[in-house]
Amino acid sequence: MFFSSASLAVQGVASTPVTVEMLVVFALIFLALVLFATEWYPIDVTAILVMVLLMILEPWTQISPQEGLSGFANPATITVLAMLILSTGINRTGIVQLISRKMAAFAGTDQRKQLGATIGVTGPISGLINNTPVVAILVPVIADLAHNGKTSPSKLLIPLSFASMLGGTLTLIGTSTNILASNIAAQLGAESPELGLHAFGMFEFTKLGIVVFVVGAIYLMTVGVRLLPKRIPADEDLVEEYALQEYLADVVAPANSSLIGQPVEKAFGKDDLDIDVLQLIRDGERFSDPLARKEIRENDTLRLRTNRETLEHIMDAQGLALTGGPPTEEDLNSDEDEPVLVEIVIPSGSFLVNETLASSTFRQRYDANVLAFRTRGDVVRDRFEDISIRVGDTLLVQAPPDSLTRLVENEDFIVAHEFDEVTYRSEKIPFAVCIIAGVVALPALNILPIVVSALAGVVAMIFTGVLKPTELYSSVEWNVIFLLAGVIPLGIALQQTGAAALLGNAVASTATFLPTIGVLWMFYLVTGLLTSVISNNASIVLMIPVAASAAQSIGANAFAFVLAVTFAASTAFMTPIGYQTNLFVYGPGGYTFSDFLRVGAPLQLLLSVVTVVGIAFFWGIRA
């Protein structure tokens, strides 16, 4: 039935001629894909570059300055901005942390309970507030749950990320991808009423989201847990995990050392040595940051981070003597007054992104020593000063307790450890819960559009004290906003030049040998693969107009095709760069690139079938 109807529809479609305008747009898409995949420039910079080129090349792209800048005023952009602020307000109350602590108490040391609690808490929460902040909040909670419960963090952190993606499919506001897809669908529906497209309702696809979440959760609890590696042994400390034994040493300055009488900042400042003084130990008393002006005396012990070659050089040159074995994490965390060792994950929007340790003020601002640097699965233990820092990179940091508290409270970092010293506005929890409930309920009841509801929620959080006015701008991941604003005009160009129709007709031609449901499945797979190498929001902008055109060409339900693309872009499991939450767990889990492929590829394939069949069952695929 599907085969014959689709074939007849394709036969009736006139071929679309290729124009210069289309070729220009295709060239810009190719440029964007290359830059997104290679990360030569930050993705938001790439998006703005594409937006500027679209306006410069207006005679061919048909994008006027007004249309080029329309992404900044687009309801999807404003809604995502508001949802990021609302998520920060929820974070400030500590309600997620409160729920997660009860989860930890329930799970105890039972790995199965830990995994079930991780998935069971993360998924539903990610349906109510943006899933990216949820993972940022829960990374330290789950990492501590694993260590305290004698479980490898590697067994829980990928499920945390995957569960947040699965939960993001439950409602319109679960992820920025859904919000953007809803807006594009509404625009296409307004321009071409025959498509039958409209903005998504708050719970319009919740029934399919529940099916996807349940199937994904069962997979993670059964097959996935067996495929997950134990990259980090449960009882291994951070010094062992980062294999720092060869890079840490205690040396003594005897009476004949040339360092006697010199301040620490000048002792090793010559010859561009890659060396950090972590502690100075004198008569059993330990001194930490700031050490720069502390004068070295006879028989002082200096705790150093450096490589063996440099260590041998300074011992010979400065007359130092090695003492004892390499310090352990316990030595570095000797008591409450000493600096502590933690992992810090760099989220999008952090001031460190695209900076280096040498060019940034990170060390000075937080009195911090960086002991190791994990980037895209590789651990760098020395000479990392000039490495450009990217989203998802993890720094192993030693800093004083007051600095760590400031790091935890700063949106620029995800500290992979919970601190009791952090204060939350727990008295504001009732206000925050009521505001989020209102933000969800008003659009669901068709009283207010989601963009108005979300902005009203932001105002309400300010008036009730859930958020301070000064926290508004720091709550927004501006790179996400600029990404959305930059790629939205690309979707408009696809439509206006006829490039989307051309691609849609090309894909529709596969209906001569595939049933309609097969074409739908193909769109899911292509979107999933595309999202694995570029931004999920960029893939939505590119794929939805093409999917709608293809559906129209073969006489299929355009809403079904748009929904398949949306779900595929929201569940990018196969690579750590496919979705931002994967990058958040990459370092703390000690994962390699192949770990995501091994666990994520079977899940992606399974959900491609479940989602497509679910769409056909709930909405039908015939126009």
C-alpha positions in Angstrom: 0.0 0.0 0.0 2.8 2.5 1.0 4.8 1.5 -2.0 2.3 2.1 -4.7 0.9 5.4 -3.4 4.4 6.8 -2.9 5.5 5.7 -6.3 2.5 7.4 -8.0 3.2 10.6 -6.1 6.8 10.8 -7.1 5.9 10.2 -10.7 3.7 13.2 -10.6 6.4 15.5 -9.3 8.0 17.8 -11.8 11.8 17.9 -11.5 13.1 21.2 -10.0 15.7 22.9 -12.1 19.0 23.7 -10.4 19.7 27.5 -10.2 22.7 29.6 -9.3 20.9 30.8 -6.2 20.5 27.1 -5.0 24.2 26.5 -5.7 25.2 29.5 -3.6 23.1 28.3 -0.7 24.5 24.7 -1.1 28.0 26.2 -1.0 27.2 28.0 2.2 25.7 24.9 3.8 28.8 22.9 2.8 31.0 25.6 4.4 28.9 25.5 7.6 29.1 21.7 7.8 32.8 21.7 7.4 33.3 24.4 10.1 30.8 22.8 12.5 32.4 19.4 12.1 36.1 20.5 12.4 35.5 23.2 15.1 38.1 25.4 13.5 36.0 28.2 14.9 33.4 28.1 17.8 30.0 27.0 16.5 28.4 30.3 17.3 31.1 32.2 15.4 30.5 29.8 12.4 26.7 30.5 12.6 27.2 34.3 12.6 29.7 34.0 9.7 27.1 32.1 7.7 24.5 34.7 8.6 26.7 37.5 7.4 27.6 35.7 4.2 23.8 35.2 3.5 23.3 38.9 3.8 26.3 39.9 1.7 25.3 37.5 -1.0 21.6 38.7 -1.0 21.2 38.8 -4.8 21.7 35.0 -4.8 20.6 33.9 -1.3 17.5 36.2 -1.3 18.2 37.0 2.4 17.8 40.7 3.1 19.4 42.3 6.2 16.0 42.2 7.9 15.7 38.4 7.3 19.4 37.8 8.1 18.9 39.4 11.5 15.5 37.9 12.1 17.0 35.0 14.1 17.7 37.3 17.0 14.0 38.2 17.3 12.8 34.7 16.5 10.4 33.3 19.1 12.5 30.1 19.3 15.6 32.2 20.2 13.8 34.2 22.8 12.1 31.1 24.3 15.4 29.2 24.6 17.0 32.3 26.3 14.1 32.5 28.8 14.3 28.7 29.5 18.0 28.9 30.2 17.3 31.7 32.8 14.5 29.6 34.3 16.8 26.6 34.6 19.3 28.7 36.5 16.6 29.8 38.9 15.7 26.2 39.6 19.4 25.5 40.1 19.7 28.4 42.6 17.0 26.9 44.9 18.8 23.6 45.1 15.7 21.5 44.5 17.4 19.3 41.9 20.2 18.7 44.4 17.6 17.9 47.1 15.9 15.3 44.9 19.3 13.8 43.9 20.4 13.4 47.5 17.2 11.4 48.2 18.0 9.4 45.1 21.6 8.7 46.4 20.2 7.6 49.8 17.8 5.3 48.0 20.4 3.8 45.7 23.2 3.2 48.3 25.9 0.9 47.0 23.6 -1.2 44.7 24.8 -0.4 41.2 21.5 -1.5 39.6 19.6 0.9 42.0 22.1 3.7 41.2 21.6 3.3 37.5 17.8 3.1 37.8 17.8 6.2 40.1 20.0 8.1 37.7 17.8 7.4 34.7 14.5 7.7 36.7 15.4 11.1 38.2 17.2 12.7 35.2 14.6 11.8 32.5 11.4 13.4 34.0 13.3 16.5 35.3 14.8 17.0 31.8 11.2 17.1 30.4 10.3 20.1 32.6 13.5 22.2 32.4 16.1 22.4 29.7 18.1 19.1 29.7 21.5 20.7 29.3 21.5 22.5 32.7 20.1 19.4 34.3 23.2 17.4 33.4 25.5 20.2 34.5 23.7 20.1 37.9 23.8 16.3 38.2 27.3 15.5 37.1 28.8 16.1 40.5 25.9 14.4 42.2 26.3 11.2 40.1 30.1 11.2 40.3 29.9 11.3 44.1 27.2 8.7 44.1 29.4 6.4 42.1 32.5 6.9 44.2 30.6 6.7 47.5 28.8 3.6 46.3 32.0 1.9 45.1 30.8 2.0 41.5 32.9 3.2 38.5 31.6 6.6 37.4 31.9 5.3 33.9 28.9 3.1 34.5 26.6 6.0 35.4 27.7 9.2 33.5 26.9 8.1 30.0 23.4 6.9 31.2 23.0 10.3 32.9 23.6 12.1 29.5 21.5 9.7 27.5 18.6 9.8 30.0 18.6 13.6 29.8 18.2 13.4 26.0 15.5 10.8 26.3 13.7 13.0 28.9 14.1 16.0 26.5 11.6 14.3 24.1 8.8 14.3 26.7 7.8 17.9 26.3 8.2 21.0 24.1 10.6 22.7 26.6 12.8 19.6 27.3 15.4 20.8 24.8 16.1 23.8 22.6 15.9 21.5 19.6 12.2 20.9 20.2 11.5 24.7 20.6 13.4 25.5 17.4 11.7 22.6 15.5 8.3 23.9 16.6 9.0 27.4 15.4 10.3 26.2 12.0 7.2 24.0 11.6 4.9 26.9 12.4 6.7 29.1 9.8 6.5 26.4 7.1 2.8 25.9 8.0 2.1 29.6 7.6 3.9 29.9 4.3 2.4 26.6 2.9 -0.9 25.8 4.6 -1.3 22.7 2.4 1.5 21.1 4.5 -0.7 21.1 7.6 2.1 22.1 9.9 1.8 24.0 13.1 3.7 24.9 16.3 4.0 21.9 18.7 1.8 21.9 21.7 3.5 21.5 25.1 2.5 17.8 25.4 1.8 17.1 21.7 4.4 14.4 21.3 4.6 13.3 25.0 3.0 9.9 24.3 5.8 9.1 21.8 8.3 10.6 24.2 7.2 8.2 26.9 7.6 5.2 24.6 11.1 6.4 23.6 12.1 7.1 27.2 10.9 3.7 28.4 12.5 1.8 25.6 15.8 3.7 26.1 15.7 3.2 29.8 15.2 -0.6 29.4 18.1 -0.7 27.0 20.4 1.2 29.3 19.5 -1.0 32.3 20.0 -4.2 30.4 22.2 -4.1 27.2 23.8 -0.7 27.8 25.2 -1.4 31.2 27.0 -4.4 29.8 28.5 -2.3 27.0 29.7 0.5 29.3 33.4 0.2 30.3 34.9 0.7 33.7 37.4 3.4 32.6 37.7 4.7 36.2 38.0 2.0 38.9 35.7 2.7 41.8 38.4 2.9 44.4 40.9 4.9 42.3 41.8 8.4 43.5 42.3 11.3 41.1 46.1 11.1 41.2 45.9 7.5 40.1 43.1 8.1 37.6 45.2 10.7 35.8 48.4 8.7 36.2 50.1 11.6 37.8 52.5 9.6 39.9 55.4 10.3 37.5 54.5 14.0 37.5 54.4 14.7 41.3 57.4 14.8 43.6 58.5 16.2 47.0 62.0 17.8 47.0 64.0 19.2 49.9 66.1 22.4 49.8 69.3 21.6 51.8 71.5 24.3 53.2 73.7 24.5 50.0 70.7 24.9 47.6 70.7 28.0 45.4 67.0 28.4 46.2 67.5 29.4 49.8 66.3 32.9 50.4 64.5 33.2 47.1 60.7 33.7 46.9 58.8 30.8 45.3 57.7 32.9 42.3 61.4 33.5 41.2 62.7 30.1 42.2 61.6 28.3 39.0 60.7 31.2 36.8 63.7 30.9 34.5 64.2 28.9 31.3 60.5 28.7 30.7 60.2 25.6 33.0 56.9 23.7 33.0 56.6 23.4 36.8 54.1 24.3 39.5 54.8 24.5 43.3 51.7 23.0 44.9 52.7 23.2 48.5 55.6 24.3 50.8 56.1 22.1 53.9 58.1 23.6 56.8 58.5 21.9 60.2 55.4 19.9 59.6 53.3 22.9 58.7 51.9 23.1 55.2 51.6 26.3 53.2 49.6 26.6 50.0 48.4 29.4 47.7 49.4 32.1 47.6 53.0 30.9 47.7 54.5 33.3 45.1 56.2 35.6 47.7 56.9 33.0 50.3 60.7 32.8 50.8 62.3 29.3 50.7 64.3 28.4 53.8 66.7 25.6 54.6 65.2 22.1 54.7 61.8 23.3 53.3 60.0 20.6 51.3 58.5 21.7 48.0 55.7 19.7 46.5 56.0 20.0 42.7 54.1 19.1 39.5 56.5 18.6 36.6 57.8 15.9 34.3 60.8 13.7 35.2 63.2 15.5 32.8 62.5 18.9 34.3 62.7 17.5 37.8 66.1 16.0 37.2 67.2 19.3 35.7 66.2 21.5 38.6 67.5 19.0 41.2 71.0 19.2 39.6 70.8 22.9 38.9 69.4 24.0 42.2 70.9 21.4 44.5 67.6 19.8 45.6 67.1 16.3 47.0 64.2 14.0 46.3 62.4 12.9 49.4 59.8 10.1 49.9 57.5 8.7 47.2 55.1 10.7 44.9 52.3 12.4 46.9 48.8 10.8 46.8 45.4 12.5 46.6 45.2 12.1 50.3 48.5 14.1 50.7 47.1 16.9 48.5 43.8 16.9 50.5 45.5 16.6 53.9 43.0 18.4 56.0 40.1 20.9 55.8 42.3 23.9 55.6 44.3 22.6 52.7 43.6 23.0 49.0 41.6 20.1 47.5 41.8 18.3 44.3 38.7 18.3 41.9 37.8 17.9 38.3 36.4 20.9 36.5 34.4 20.5 33.3 34.2 23.5 30.9 30.6 24.0 29.7 29.6 26.1 26.7 29.6 29.8 27.5 32.6 29.6 29.9 35.1 32.4 29.6 37.8 29.7 29.2 36.4 28.4 25.9 38.9 29.1 23.1 41.4 30.5 25.7 44.5 28.9 27.0 45.7 28.6 30.6 48.5 31.0 29.7 46.2 33.6 28.1 43.3 33.4 30.7 43.2 34.7 34.2 42.0 31.4 35.6 45.0 30.7 37.9 45.2 34.2 39.3 41.4 34.5 39.8 41.1 31.2 41.7 44.6 30.7 43.2 44.4 27.4 41.3 47.1 24.9 40.2 46.2 22.8 37.2 47.7 19.4 37.5 46.3 17.7 34.3 44.2 18.5 31.3 41.8 16.1 29.6 40.7 17.0 26.1 38.5 14.8 23.9 39.6 11.6 25.8 43.4 12.4 25.8 45.1 13.2 29.1 47.9 15.9 29.0 50.0 16.0 32.1 52.6 18.6 31.2 53.1 21.6 28.9 49.4 22.2 28.6 49.6 26.0 29.1 49.1 26.8 25.4 46.5 24.2 24.5 43.2 25.9 23.4 40.4 24.9 25.8 37.2 23.6 24.2 33.7 22.8 25.5 33.8 19.5 27.5 37.5 19.7 28.4 38.3 18.7 32.0 40.9 20.3 34.2 42.2 18.6 37.3 42.6 21.5 39.7 44.0 22.0 43.2 42.7 25.2 44.8 41.8 26.5 48.3 38.3 25.7 49.7 37.1 29.2 49.3 38.1 29.2 45.6 36.4 25.9 45.0 33.2 27.4 46.5 33.4 30.3 44.1 34.1 27.8 41.2 30.9 25.8 42.1 28.8 28.9 42.2 30.1 30.2 38.9 28.2 29.2 35.7 31.5 29.1 33.8 32.4 25.7 35.4 30.9 22.3 36.3 32.8 21.1 39.4 32.5 17.3 39.5 32.1 17.1 43.2 29.4 18.3 45.6 30.3 20.8 48.3 28.2 21.3 51.4 29.4 24.9 51.7 27.4 26.0 48.7 24.3 27.8 49.9 21.0 27.5 48.0 17.8 29.6 48.2 15.8 26.6 49.5 13.2 28.9 50.9 12.3 29.9 47.3 11.6 26.3 46.2 7.7 26.8 46.4 7.9 29.9 44.2 10.2 28.2 41.7 8.0 25.1 41.5 4.8 27.2 41.0 6.5 29.4 38.3 7.7 26.4 36.3 4.3 24.8 36.6 2.7 28.0 35.3 5.2 28.2 32.4 4.3 24.7 31.4 0.5 24.9 32.0 -0.3 28.2 30.3 0.8 27.1 26.8 -0.6 23.6 27.4 -4.0 25.2 28.0 -3.6 27.6 25.0 -3.8 30.6 27.3 -0.4 32.0 26.3 2.2 31.2 23.7 5.3 29.5 25.1 7.5 32.5 24.4 5.2 34.8 26.5 4.8 32.2 29.2 8.6 31.6 29.5 9.3 35.4 29.6 6.6 35.9 32.2 8.3 33.1 34.3 11.6 35.0 34.2 9.9 38.1 35.4 8.2 36.2 38.2 11.5 34.6 39.3 12.9 38.1 39.7 9.9 39.5 41.6 9.8 36.5 44.0 13.6 36.6 44.6 14.3 33.2 43.1 16.8 35.0 40.9 18.6 38.3 41.4 18.5 40.8 38.5 22.3 40.7 38.3 22.1 36.9 37.5 20.0 37.3 34.4 22.8 37.8 31.9 25.2 35.2 33.4 22.4 32.6 33.2 22.3 32.7 29.5 24.6 30.5 27.3 25.1 33.2 24.8 26.9 30.9 22.3 23.6 28.9 22.1 21.7 32.1 21.4 24.1 33.3 18.7 24.1 29.8 17.2 20.3 29.9 16.9 20.2 33.4 15.6 22.9 32.6 13.0 21.5 29.4 11.6 17.8 30.4 11.4 18.4 32.6 8.3 20.0 29.6 6.6 16.7 27.7 6.8 14.9 30.7 5.3 17.4 30.7 2.4 16.8 27.0 1.8 13.1 27.7 1.5 13.2 31.0 -0.5 15.7 29.8 -3.1 13.9 26.5 -3.7 16.9 24.5 -2.4 14.8 22.7 0.2 12.3 21.7 -2.6 15.2 20.4 -4.7 16.6 18.3 -1.9 13.1 17.2 -0.9 12.3 16.0 -4.4 15.7 14.2 -4.6 14.9 12.3 -1.4 11.3 11.7 -2.5 12.6 9.9 -5.6 13.7 7.1 -3.2 9.9 6.4 -2.8 10.1 4.5 -6.2 11.8 1.7 -4.3 11.0 2.4 -0.7 7.6 2.5 1.1 6.7 5.8 2.7 7.7 4.5 6.1 11.1 3.7 4.7 11.6 7.2 3.5 10.6 8.4 6.9 13.1 6.1 8.5 15.8 7.3 6.2 15.2 10.9 7.3 15.6 9.8 10.9 18.9 8.1 10.1 20.3 10.9 8.1 19.4 13.5 10.7 20.9 11.3 13.5 24.2 11.0 11.5 24.3 14.7 10.7 23.7 15.6 14.4 26.6 13.4 15.4 29.0 15.7 13.7 27.4 19.1 13.8 25.1 21.0 16.2 21.7 19.5 16.8 20.1 22.9 16.2 21.9 23.3 12.9 20.7 19.9 11.7 17.1 20.8 12.6 17.4 24.0 10.5 18.8 22.1 7.5 16.6 19.0 7.7 13.1 20.1 8.5 12.5 22.2 5.3 13.8 19.3 3.3 11.7 16.7 5.2 8.6 18.8 4.7 9.2 19.2 1.0 9.9 15.5 0.6 6.6 14.6 2.4 4.7 17.0 0.2 6.3 15.4 -2.9 5.2 11.9 -2.0 1.8 12.8 -0.6 2.9 11.9 3.0 2.1 13.5 6.4 4.5 16.4 6.7 4.0 16.5 10.5 5.2 12.9 10.7 8.4 13.8 8.8 9.1 16.9 10.9 8.6 14.9 14.1 11.0 12.2 12.9 13.7 14.8 12.3 13.0 16.5 15.6 13.4 13.2 17.6 16.5 12.2 15.7 18.2 15.5 16.4 17.2 15.4 20.1 18.8 12.0 20.6 22.3 12.0 19.3 24.0 9.2 21.2 26.8 8.0 18.9 29.5 10.7 19.5 30.6 12.8 22.4 30.3 15.9 20.2 26.8 15.1 18.9 25.1 16.6 22.0 26.4 19.0 24.6 25.5 16.8 27.5 27.8 14.1 26.2 30.7 16.5 26.4 29.8 17.2 30.1 30.3 13.6 31.0 33.2 12.8 28.7 36.0 13.9 31.0 34.6 12.9 34.5 33.7 9.4 33.0 37.2 8.9 31.6 35.6 7.9 28.3 37.1 7.4 24.9 35.3 8.4 21.6 34.6 4.8 20.9 32.7 4.3 24.2 29.9 6.6 22.9 29.8 4.7 19.6 29.7 1.3 21.2 26.9 2.2 23.6 25.1 4.8 21.6 24.9 3.2 18.1 22.7 0.3 19.0 20.5 2.6 21.0 20.2 5.0 18.1 19.3 2.2 15.7 16.8 0.8 18.2 15.1 4.1 18.7 15.0 4.8 15.0 12.7 1.9 14.6 10.7 2.6 17.7 10.3 6.3 16.8 9.3 5.8 13.2 6.8 3.0 14.1 5.5 5.2 16.9 4.9 8.1 14.6 3.1 5.9 12.1 0.9 4.5 14.9 0.0 7.7 16.6 -0.2 10.2 13.7 -0.1 8.1 10.5 2.2 8.8 7.6 -0.3 9.4 4.8 -1.4 13.0 4.1 
